[in-house]
Structure formats: C-alpha cells, structure tokens
Amino acid sequence: MATDPQPPARPLWRTILTPRWTGLFLLAAAIAAVMSVLGVWQLDVYQSKTAAATAKRAEGAPVPLESLFSVNEGLPSKAVGRRVTVAGTWGPAADQLFISDRRNGDRDGFWVVSPVMLGSSGTEAGAVMVVRGWVATVDDAAAKAPTGPVSLSGAIAASEAQDASGDAAKGRVLQSLRIPTIVHLVDYRIYDAFVVQTSLDSAAGSEQAPASVTPPSPPTDHAGLRNVAYAFQWWIFAAFTLWMWGRMVLDAHRSDEDDQAADDVEPSGTVSA
C-alpha cells in the first residue's frame, strides 16, 4: 500500500513573520538599540574623564623637579608630562649631547641636551638632562654649551624606546633620548627623566639659544575605567536581548512543527473478518 507523502516542514520565516513574533522582534530591537546607545554614552563619559585627567596633568602649576621624585628613584608614571621647575648650575660642556634626526618644520636637525647640576652642593644632589632646543647642525652657534647658574621651566619626558647603547662609543651624537645610554657617559648621578625646556627664567652664558622644542604630549591618564565596564555591560545586555528573542522563536517554531506532525498522524483502521 502506498503511503501518503509527508507534508513539507513549515519554514522558519513563516513563524518569524507572524504578528506575535514580529511585534516581539521590534520590541527587542528597540530595547537593544537603547542599551547600545547607553553603552556608547558610557564610553563617551570615559573618554571625557580621560581627556580631562590628561589635560589636568599637563596644565598643572609647575613644581620643583625634586618634589616629584629623587635622583635615586625611577621615573614615576604619574610624573611624565608634569610641568616642573629646575634650578641649579649648567653642567660640564663636555657632557652636552645631541640627538639626531629631529624635525623642526621641514628641516632635519638635532636636539641639544645639556646637564643641569641641581642644588648648591656640587654633584651630591645629582643632575637632570635638559632638552634645551633644536639646532640645524652641531656646530651651530646656538648649540654652544651654557655655563653658570640657571633657573628654567619645562615638562618631564621619559626615555625613548629605541636603543642607543651602540652610539655611546661614537661620540656625543645619539639616535635616541635614553637615560640608560647617557648614564654611562657622565660621572655623576642623573635623574631617570628628561626636562624639555619651555622657558628660561634666568641664566648666564650665551645670548643665542636653540629653537624651542614642543614637549611631548603626556601619556593618556586613563580615568573612569568603570565606565568602560558599564559600556560593555550594556552591549552584552543588548546582544542577550536579541539572542533571547531568537531562542524563543526557535522554540516556538519547533513546537509548531511537533503539533503539525501530531495532527498528520491518522488513527489506523480495523479490518473486519
């Protein structure tokens, strides 16, 4: 006896397009959209807090370098970008350095880096390396090492990442600004940081000066990290809302298929003798 062909399974899209599930999808999509916007808002709050904290570090009133950390300590991350004052005496002219491949507008040149001996007790207080400015050549008159007492303001900069240890044997021209390299070129203690000079309050020595160098931007001071967590939380909730709608649709679709299969099963007849 031939069996009746099974009716084709009901496609999923028919279940989705029913008024009930279409309406629930629109509701779920609206809720997910609101949650996504809340996540973006929390991320904007984080970025605003971070920008404000970073700007506050760079715009704070100058403080003496020695008040942030000592010559015996490593550079604290919170000190990078801070405005500081430096008072002391220019160090030996023989210890002045040049950092090559530095741009000033459309010209290549050198940064001039000179030591400032802090305090008034010789080398006991240590020294700090000051980026005085930019010159086109190492023989530029403005690159002449200054002498005498000095008082200046500037911003703290950290060592650059590029290794310049191989330059130490080639003279006083280095490829990168690095304390680990310079510490082997002087016979006194130096701070684990540079000061990029922004103003010269008082000094004795040459009237000419190198072109000013813009201090590097302070590192991003990440503030409001809790808002980042909130942002991801809202986005996870949005994705979960849509996932739950999809799960409910699939469950409803399977239930409809089971009901249809049960309706298609006919009771078997009996044959009389």
C-alpha positions as CSV (number, residue, x, y, z in Angstrom):
1,M,0.0,0.0,0.0
2,A,1.4,3.4,-0.9
3,T,1.9,5.8,1.9
4,D,0.9,9.4,1.8
5,P,3.8,11.8,1.3
6,Q,4.7,13.8,4.4
7,P,3.8,17.5,4.1
8,P,6.8,19.8,3.8
9,A,8.1,21.3,7.1
10,R,6.9,24.8,7.8
11,P,9.7,27.3,7.1
12,L,11.1,29.3,9.9
13,W,10.4,32.6,8.3
14,R,6.7,31.9,8.4
15,T,7.0,31.7,12.2
16,I,9.0,34.9,12.3
17,L,6.5,36.8,10.2
18,T,3.6,36.1,12.4
19,P,2.3,39.2,14.2
20,R,3.3,37.9,17.6
21,W,7.0,37.3,16.8
22,T,7.3,40.3,14.5
23,G,6.0,42.5,17.3
24,L,8.3,40.9,19.8
25,F,11.3,41.4,17.5
26,L,10.5,45.1,17.1
27,L,10.3,45.4,20.9
28,A,13.6,43.5,21.4
29,A,15.3,45.6,18.7
30,A,14.1,48.8,20.4
31,I,15.4,47.7,23.8
32,A,18.7,46.6,22.3
33,A,19.1,49.9,20.5
34,V,18.5,51.8,23.7
35,M,21.1,49.6,25.5
36,S,23.6,50.1,22.7
37,V,23.2,53.9,23.0
38,L,23.7,53.7,26.7
39,G,26.9,51.8,26.1
40,V,28.2,54.4,23.7
41,W,27.2,57.1,26.2
42,Q,29.3,55.4,28.9
43,L,32.2,55.2,26.6
44,D,31.9,58.9,25.9
45,V,31.9,59.5,29.6
46,Y,35.1,57.5,29.9
47,Q,36.8,59.4,27.1
48,S,35.8,62.8,28.6
49,K,37.1,61.8,32.0
50,T,40.4,60.6,30.5
51,A,40.9,63.7,28.4
52,A,40.2,65.9,31.5
53,A,42.6,63.9,33.7
54,T,45.3,64.1,31.0
55,A,44.9,67.8,30.5
56,K,45.0,68.4,34.2
57,R,48.4,66.7,34.4
58,A,49.8,68.9,31.7
59,E,48.2,72.2,32.8
60,G,49.0,72.0,36.5
61,A,51.2,74.7,38.1
62,P,54.9,73.9,37.8
63,V,56.5,72.3,40.8
64,P,60.2,71.7,41.7
65,L,61.5,68.6,40.0
66,E,62.9,67.3,43.3
67,S,59.4,67.3,44.8
68,L,58.1,64.6,42.4
69,F,60.9,62.0,42.9
70,S,64.6,61.8,43.8
71,V,67.7,61.1,41.8
72,N,67.8,57.6,43.4
73,E,64.3,56.7,42.2
74,G,62.9,55.6,38.9
75,L,60.6,57.9,36.9
76,P,57.0,57.5,38.3
77,S,54.5,57.2,35.5
78,K,52.3,59.9,37.1
79,A,55.2,62.4,36.8
80,V,55.5,62.1,33.0
81,G,54.2,65.3,31.3
82,R,54.2,67.3,34.6
83,R,55.4,70.8,34.4
84,V,58.4,71.4,36.6
85,T,61.0,74.0,37.6
86,V,64.7,73.3,37.6
87,A,67.3,75.5,39.5
88,G,71.0,74.8,39.6
89,T,74.1,75.3,37.5
90,W,74.8,74.2,34.0
91,G,77.0,71.1,34.0
92,P,80.3,70.5,32.1
93,A,80.3,71.5,28.5
94,A,81.9,68.2,27.6
95,D,78.7,66.4,28.8
96,Q,76.4,68.1,26.4
97,L,74.8,65.7,23.9
98,F,72.9,65.9,20.6
99,I,70.0,63.7,19.5
100,S,70.0,63.2,15.7
101,D,67.2,63.1,13.2
102,R,64.9,65.6,14.9
103,R,62.4,67.7,12.8
104,N,61.8,71.4,13.1
105,G,59.2,72.3,10.5
106,D,60.5,70.8,7.3
107,R,64.2,70.7,8.4
108,D,66.2,67.9,10.0
109,G,68.5,68.7,12.8
110,F,69.4,67.9,16.4
111,W,68.1,68.3,19.9
112,V,70.6,69.9,22.2
113,V,70.7,68.1,25.6
114,S,72.6,69.7,28.5
115,P,73.0,68.7,32.1
116,V,71.9,70.9,35.0
117,M,73.6,70.2,38.3
118,L,70.9,70.6,41.0
119,G,71.3,72.2,44.3
120,S,74.4,74.1,45.6
121,S,76.5,71.2,47.0
122,G,78.4,70.0,43.9
123,T,77.2,66.7,42.4
124,E,75.6,65.3,45.6
125,A,72.1,66.3,44.6
126,G,72.6,64.8,41.1
127,A,71.8,66.3,37.7
128,V,69.0,66.3,35.2
129,M,69.4,66.3,31.5
130,V,67.6,69.2,29.8
131,V,66.5,69.3,26.2
132,R,67.3,72.9,25.5
133,G,66.1,73.1,22.0
134,W,66.8,72.3,18.3
135,V,69.7,73.3,16.1
136,A,70.4,72.6,12.4
137,T,73.9,71.4,13.0
138,V,76.1,70.5,16.0
139,D,78.4,73.4,15.1
140,D,75.5,76.0,15.3
141,A,76.5,78.9,17.5
142,A,73.2,78.4,19.4
143,A,74.4,74.9,20.4
144,K,77.3,76.3,22.5
145,A,77.1,74.8,25.9
146,P,75.9,77.3,28.5
147,T,77.6,78.0,31.8
148,G,76.8,79.4,35.2
149,P,73.6,79.4,37.3
150,V,70.3,78.7,35.7
151,S,66.6,78.6,36.5
152,L,64.2,77.2,34.0
153,S,60.8,75.6,33.5
154,G,59.8,72.6,31.4
155,A,57.9,69.4,31.1
156,I,59.1,65.9,32.2
157,A,59.7,63.4,29.4
158,A,60.6,59.7,29.7
159,S,63.3,57.9,27.8
160,E,62.5,56.8,24.3
161,A,62.2,53.2,23.4
162,Q,64.8,53.0,20.7
163,D,68.1,51.5,22.0
164,A,71.1,53.9,21.5
165,S,73.6,52.0,23.6
166,G,75.8,51.4,20.5
167,D,76.0,55.2,19.9
168,A,77.9,55.7,23.2
169,A,81.3,54.8,21.5
170,K,80.7,57.1,18.6
171,G,80.8,60.5,20.4
172,R,78.2,62.8,21.7
173,V,75.6,62.3,18.9
174,L,72.9,59.8,19.8
175,Q,70.0,58.4,17.9
176,S,67.5,58.4,20.7
177,L,66.9,60.1,24.0
178,R,67.6,57.4,26.6
179,I,68.8,57.7,30.2
180,P,70.2,54.1,30.2
181,T,72.7,55.2,27.5
182,I,73.5,58.6,28.9
183,V,74.2,57.3,32.4
184,H,77.4,55.7,31.1
185,L,78.6,58.9,29.5
186,V,78.7,61.0,32.7
187,D,80.4,60.5,36.1
188,Y,77.6,61.8,38.3
189,R,74.1,60.6,39.1
190,I,71.3,61.8,36.8
191,Y,67.6,61.7,37.1
192,D,65.7,59.0,35.3
193,A,63.9,61.6,33.2
194,F,64.4,64.5,30.9
195,V,63.1,68.0,31.2
196,V,62.1,69.6,27.9
197,Q,62.7,73.3,28.4
198,T,59.8,75.6,27.7
199,S,61.1,78.8,29.3
200,L,64.4,80.1,30.7
201,D,63.8,82.2,33.8
202,S,67.4,83.2,34.4
203,A,70.7,82.1,33.0
204,A,74.3,83.2,32.5
205,G,76.2,82.5,29.3
206,S,75.4,82.6,25.6
207,E,72.8,85.0,24.4
208,Q,71.9,82.7,21.5
209,A,69.6,79.8,22.2
210,P,68.4,76.8,20.2
211,A,64.9,76.8,18.7
212,S,62.3,75.8,21.2
213,V,61.1,72.1,21.2
214,T,57.5,71.3,21.9
215,P,57.3,68.9,24.9
216,P,55.8,65.5,24.0
217,S,52.2,65.0,24.9
218,P,51.7,63.4,28.3
219,P,50.6,59.8,28.2
220,T,46.9,59.2,28.4
221,D,45.8,59.3,32.0
222,H,43.1,56.6,32.0
223,A,40.3,57.7,34.3
224,G,36.8,56.4,34.7
225,L,37.7,52.8,33.7
226,R,34.5,51.8,35.5
227,N,32.5,53.5,32.7
228,V,34.2,51.2,30.1
229,A,32.9,48.2,32.1
230,Y,29.4,49.8,32.1
231,A,29.6,50.3,28.4
232,F,30.5,46.6,27.7
233,Q,27.8,45.6,30.2
234,W,25.1,47.5,28.2
235,W,26.3,46.0,24.9
236,I,26.2,42.5,26.4
237,F,22.6,43.1,27.6
238,A,21.7,44.3,24.1
239,A,23.1,41.2,22.5
240,F,21.4,39.0,25.1
241,T,18.0,40.6,24.4
242,L,18.3,39.7,20.7
243,W,19.6,36.2,21.5
244,M,16.6,35.6,23.8
245,W,14.2,36.6,21.1
246,G,15.9,34.3,18.6
247,R,15.8,31.4,21.1
248,M,12.1,31.9,21.8
249,V,11.3,32.0,18.1
250,L,13.2,28.7,17.5
251,D,11.4,27.1,20.5
252,A,8.0,28.3,19.2
253,H,8.9,27.0,15.7
254,R,9.9,23.6,16.9
255,S,6.7,23.4,19.0
256,D,4.6,24.2,15.9
257,E,6.3,21.5,13.9
258,D,5.6,19.0,16.7
259,D,2.0,20.0,16.7
260,Q,1.7,19.7,12.9
261,A,3.4,16.3,13.0
262,A,0.9,15.1,15.6
263,D,-2.1,16.3,13.6
264,D,-0.8,14.5,10.5
265,V,-0.8,11.1,12.2
266,E,-4.2,9.4,11.4
267,P,-5.5,6.5,13.6
268,S,-5.2,3.1,11.8
269,G,-8.5,1.5,10.7
270,T,-9.6,-2.1,11.7
271,V,-10.4,-4.8,9.2
272,S,-13.5,-6.9,9.9
273,A,-13.4,-10.7,9.2
